[in-house]
Amino acid sequence: MPEDYVGIRSHWWHILAVIVPDNLKEDYASTGGVYVTGSMNEYNDETGIPLPTDSHIKFVSSLATGVGMPFAALLQVGIWIHKVKT
């Protein structure tokens, strides 16, 4: 985490949304995929939970129904890339 970001946000949480499609294929019933993405803990409704219209949820839903396999979206994973001096 960048030094100038430390202390700005004292609480952080993650949301795992699991999508099990109606067209679940028997071969994939015990298999699943995970899509990990960043966000800033700022969903606008009062629950703080993304709606089905959220772009990440729609993407994972299309993966699940397209493949016929359960998929999950792990949301709000902060990722920072830093250059390391060598």
C-alpha positions as CSV (number, residue, x, y, z in Angstrom):
1,M,0.0,0.0,0.0
2,P,1.4,3.4,-0.8
3,E,2.7,5.3,2.2
4,D,0.4,8.3,1.5
5,Y,-2.6,6.0,1.6
6,V,-2.0,4.5,5.0
7,G,-4.5,5.7,7.5
8,I,-7.0,7.0,5.0
9,R,-9.2,4.0,5.3
10,S,-9.1,2.1,8.6
11,H,-11.7,-0.6,7.7
12,W,-11.6,-2.7,4.6
13,W,-13.8,-5.6,3.6
14,H,-14.2,-8.0,0.7
15,I,-17.3,-9.4,-0.9
16,L,-17.5,-12.9,-2.4
17,A,-20.5,-13.3,-4.7
18,V,-21.1,-16.9,-5.8
19,I,-23.0,-17.6,-9.0
20,V,-24.4,-21.1,-9.6
21,P,-26.0,-21.2,-13.0
22,D,-29.3,-23.0,-13.8
23,N,-27.5,-24.8,-16.6
24,L,-24.9,-26.4,-14.3
25,K,-23.1,-29.2,-16.1
26,E,-22.6,-32.4,-14.1
27,D,-18.9,-32.5,-15.0
28,Y,-18.4,-29.1,-13.3
29,A,-20.7,-29.6,-10.3
30,S,-17.6,-29.9,-8.0
31,T,-15.5,-27.3,-9.8
32,G,-15.5,-23.6,-9.7
33,G,-13.7,-20.5,-10.9
34,V,-12.9,-17.2,-9.1
35,Y,-12.6,-13.8,-10.6
36,V,-10.6,-11.4,-8.3
37,T,-11.0,-7.7,-8.9
38,G,-10.3,-4.4,-7.1
39,S,-12.7,-1.8,-6.0
40,M,-12.9,0.8,-3.3
41,N,-15.6,-0.3,-0.8
42,E,-18.0,2.3,-2.3
43,Y,-21.1,0.6,-3.5
44,N,-23.9,3.2,-3.4
45,D,-26.9,1.4,-1.9
46,E,-27.4,1.2,1.9
47,T,-26.2,-2.4,2.2
48,G,-22.8,-1.9,0.6
49,I,-23.4,-5.0,-1.5
50,P,-23.1,-4.8,-5.3
51,L,-26.3,-5.2,-7.3
52,P,-26.9,-7.8,-10.0
53,T,-26.3,-4.9,-12.5
54,D,-22.8,-4.3,-11.3
55,S,-20.3,-4.9,-14.2
56,H,-18.3,-7.5,-12.2
57,I,-21.3,-9.5,-11.2
58,K,-22.6,-9.4,-14.8
59,F,-19.2,-10.6,-16.1
60,V,-19.0,-13.5,-13.6
61,S,-22.7,-14.4,-14.3
62,S,-21.9,-14.6,-18.0
63,L,-18.9,-16.8,-17.3
64,A,-20.9,-19.1,-15.1
65,T,-23.8,-19.5,-17.6
66,G,-21.5,-19.7,-20.6
67,V,-19.4,-22.5,-19.1
68,G,-22.1,-24.2,-17.0
69,M,-19.9,-24.0,-13.9
70,P,-20.1,-22.1,-10.6
71,F,-18.0,-18.9,-10.5
72,A,-17.3,-16.5,-7.8
73,A,-16.4,-12.8,-7.8
74,L,-14.1,-11.7,-5.1
75,L,-14.6,-8.0,-4.9
76,Q,-12.7,-5.1,-3.3
77,V,-9.3,-6.6,-3.4
78,G,-6.9,-3.6,-3.2
79,I,-3.9,-4.1,-5.5
80,W,-1.0,-1.8,-5.6
81,I,2.1,-2.2,-7.8
82,H,5.3,-0.7,-6.6
83,K,8.6,-0.4,-8.4
84,V,11.3,-2.0,-6.3
85,K,14.8,-0.4,-6.3
86,T,17.4,-3.0,-7.2
